[in-house]
Amino acid sequence: MPRALARPALVALGLAEVGLAAWVISGRRPVDAARAETGLLIAMNGGGLAFSRKHIAAPRALLAENLAFLALVWWTAVSERDAA
């Protein structure tokens, strides 16, 4: 990514994550929120591994942590859906 685009991309990503956090806190449509988080995480991990793998100290650990995170995301989303 060109240096000039790095800051706007990082700000956009931060805003997207804050928006997603607000969505999760609202409790609305938890499965759709889980789908959105899964898509964002796959895109970020895929991009990082494809274009910046040399800057990721422990790629396997990154994937393991994110897999555990997604398991919690989906567990929570399904639990919230079933509780409603």
Phi, psi and omega in degrees: 000134177298143183307322182296335181266350185297312182296311178300324179294319180294320177296316179298318178296316178299316178295321178297319180292321177295317177299318178295320177299317178298320178298313181298315180297327180293335180079004180278134174044064185298327180291321177294323177296320178295321177298316180297315179297319178299315179298316179297317181294320177296317179296316181293315179294317179298315178296317179297316180289326182284322189248343184221030184305325182294342180265357179262114186298318184222082184300323180293319178296320178302313180294320179296316179298317181289328175294317177296318178300315180294327176298318177293321178302310183289324177299314179295316181299315181291322178296317179296319180296317182290332181284338184282000000 
